[in-house]
């Protein structure tokens, strides 16, 4: 897993057009977040929308279009008028991994979008339900191997960062748990809080408030330097 689980958020324009020949923006700009509200992509998207609105003098509004690991929202952005007034808050999953998971993707990450820039890099946490019978990574591995058939792993859709991160973890451990898809990591976290899902690999902004509140446990963090164990409050 070393160096593999850093979630990257970036902003890309759905094409370029005549908007750049005049003062921009002259009207409201839509930022598509291709995941459910409340997750890391949504949080970063709304922070940037607020900054853009204050500094550029027009409203930048977030529209959540979740599903299929972020590809439904990305496809919607790709089909938008290429005038610079639709922006997609994508990441490694939607614009790098997606073509390999979805043969009939419907959009070309390179040809259909123009990158604006990087807005965030987030390490991933291995987060488990509060009553999960493991308190560190070593105990998690032992329990997972002994109880593989009982485990449920939540993720934000095939090809998403949370999906890929946990697949790498599962592969390293040698387990194949049940994979439960959601429209974003916020719904995954709700399922973990409710005890319906055992664990996920979530960019840090999502689970961190719950870890601090003691309602979920963080067992490990994956960064560019590798995987480290966490201290659960």
WOCORLIN-V624606 format. One record per residue. N is the residue number from 0. PHI is phi in radians with two decimals (* if undefined). PSI is psi in degrees with one decimal (none if undefined). Layout:
((N;PHI;PSI) (N;PHI;PSI))
//
This chain:
((0;*;-9.9) (1;-0.98;127.4) (2;1.27;8.8) (3;-1.83;-14.8) (4;-2.00;50.4) (5;-1.90;116.1) (6;-1.38;131.9) (7;-2.05;127.1) (8;-1.88;136.9) (9;-2.49;157.8) (10;-1.86;131.3) (11;-2.31;144.8) (12;-1.49;143.3) (13;-1.44;75.9) (14;1.46;169.8) (15;-2.24;148.8) (16;-2.71;-151.2) (17;-1.17;-14.1) (18;-1.00;-27.4) (19;-1.46;-6.0) (20;-1.55;-3.0) (21;-2.34;179.0) (22;-1.11;134.3) (23;-2.27;137.4) (24;-1.61;156.6) (25;-1.93;-1.0) (26;-2.71;-177.9) (27;-1.09;139.5) (28;-1.96;134.3) (29;-1.69;127.6) (30;-1.85;112.6) (31;-1.48;120.4) (32;-1.76;114.7) (33;-1.42;31.3) (34;-2.50;169.3) (35;-1.15;156.7) (36;-1.07;149.5) (37;1.69;-13.0) (38;-1.55;178.8) (39;-1.00;-43.0) (40;-1.11;-37.4) (41;-1.20;-42.6) (42;-1.09;-49.6) (43;-1.15;-37.0) (44;-1.09;-41.8) (45;-1.27;-33.6) (46;-1.10;-46.6) (47;-1.20;-37.3) (48;-1.03;-41.9) (49;-1.14;-42.9) (50;-1.12;-45.9) (51;-1.07;-42.5) (52;-1.06;-43.7) (53;-1.23;-34.1) (54;-1.65;-22.0) (55;-1.87;-4.2) (56;1.35;8.8) (57;-2.31;158.2) (58;-1.36;132.1) (59;-1.94;113.7) (60;-1.93;140.4) (61;-1.58;133.4) (62;-2.13;118.6) (63;-1.51;119.7) (64;-2.26;86.3) (65;-1.57;169.0) (66;2.17;146.7) (67;0.94;45.9) (68;1.12;25.6) (69;1.61;-2.6) (70;-1.38;-24.8) (71;-1.16;-46.2) (72;-1.15;-37.4) (73;-1.15;-39.6) (74;-1.13;-40.1) (75;-1.07;-41.1) (76;-1.15;-40.5) (77;-1.10;-31.5) (78;-1.55;-3.0) (79;-1.24;159.1) (80;-1.01;132.4) (81;-1.44;66.8) (82;-2.13;7.3) (83;1.48;3.8) (84;-1.79;7.6) (85;-2.22;123.7) (86;-2.13;142.6) (87;-1.96;132.3) (88;-1.60;87.7) (89;-1.70;-179.0) (90;-2.71;-170.4) (91;-0.93;-37.8) (92;-1.16;-50.0) (93;-1.30;-26.4) (94;-2.13;5.0) (95;-2.30;-51.3) (96;-1.43;-31.4) (97;-0.92;-44.0) (98;-1.04;-24.3) (99;-1.51;-22.4) (100;-1.66;-24.3) (101;-2.20;95.6) (102;-1.03;-33.7) (103;-1.87;56.4) (104;-1.07;-40.3) (105;1.63;-7.6) (106;-2.56;155.4) (107;-1.90;111.6) (108;-0.97;-29.3) (109;-1.52;-42.0) (110;-1.50;-29.5) (111;-1.62;-3.8) (112;-2.38;155.0) (113;-2.13;120.0) (114;-1.21;141.4) (115;-1.70;-49.4) (116;2.91;168.6) (117;-1.40;134.5) (118;-2.00;-19.5) (119;-2.87;148.1) (120;-2.20;129.1) (121;-2.26;125.3) (122;-1.19;158.3) (123;-1.77;143.5) (124;-1.85;140.9) (125;-1.51;105.9) (126;-1.93;137.8) (127;-2.25;161.1) (128;-1.08;156.4) (129;-1.01;-38.0) (130;-1.69;16.4) (131;-1.12;133.6) (132;-1.37;51.2) (133;-2.72;142.1) (134;-2.11;2.8) (135;-2.73;174.3) (136;-1.11;-40.3) (137;-1.07;-43.3) (138;-1.20;-35.4) (139;-1.08;-46.8) (140;-1.05;-44.7) (141;-1.11;-44.5) (142;-1.17;-42.9) (143;-1.06;-41.2) (144;-1.17;-35.0) (145;-1.45;-18.7) (146;-2.29;33.7) (147;-0.91;-43.5) (148;-1.19;-16.8) (149;-1.66;-12.3) (150;-1.39;140.7) (151;-2.11;122.4) (152;-1.87;123.8) (153;-1.59;149.1) (154;-2.68;165.7) (155;-1.59;21.0) (156;2.01;150.4) (157;-1.01;128.2) (158;1.62;-11.1) (159;-1.25;165.7) (160;-1.05;-42.5) (161;-1.14;-35.3) (162;-1.16;-49.3) (163;-1.16;-42.1) (164;-1.02;-45.8) (165;-1.29;-30.1) (166;-1.09;-40.4) (167;-1.12;-41.9) (168;-1.09;-49.0) (169;-1.04;-41.1) (170;-1.14;-41.5) (171;-1.12;-36.7) (172;-1.38;-33.1) (173;1.60;39.0) (174;-2.18;157.9) (175;-2.32;81.6) (176;-1.34;172.6) (177;-1.21;132.9) (178;-1.79;121.8) (179;-1.97;111.4) (180;-1.45;146.9) (181;-2.36;175.5) (182;-1.54;3.7) (183;3.04;170.2) (184;-1.36;-18.5) (185;-1.11;-47.5) (186;-1.08;-33.0) (187;-1.08;-45.4) (188;-1.10;-37.7) (189;-1.08;-38.5) (190;-1.20;-35.9) (191;-1.15;-43.7) (192;-1.06;-33.8) (193;-1.47;-2.9) (194;1.36;15.7) (195;-1.55;-22.4) (196;-2.23;143.4) (197;-1.42;-43.4) (198;-2.77;164.6) (199;-2.65;170.4) (200;-2.04;100.4) (201;-2.05;131.8) (202;-0.87;139.8) (203;-0.97;-31.5) (204;-1.06;-29.3) (205;-1.24;-58.8) (206;-1.44;-17.1) (207;-0.95;-46.4) (208;-1.04;-35.9) (209;-1.29;-34.1) (210;-1.13;-45.0) (211;-1.12;-32.5) (212;-1.41;-10.3) (213;1.40;15.2) (214;-1.62;-13.4) (215;-2.42;163.7) (216;-1.97;137.1) (217;-1.81;120.5) (218;-1.77;-22.7) (219;-2.82;156.9) (220;-2.25;134.5) (221;-1.85;120.9) (222;-2.21;-177.6) (223;-1.10;-23.6) (224;-1.56;-2.7) (225;2.15;-167.2) (226;-1.79;131.8) (227;-2.22;150.6) (228;-1.34;151.3) (229;-1.85;157.3) (230;-1.74;113.8) (231;-1.44;131.1) (232;-0.97;none))
//
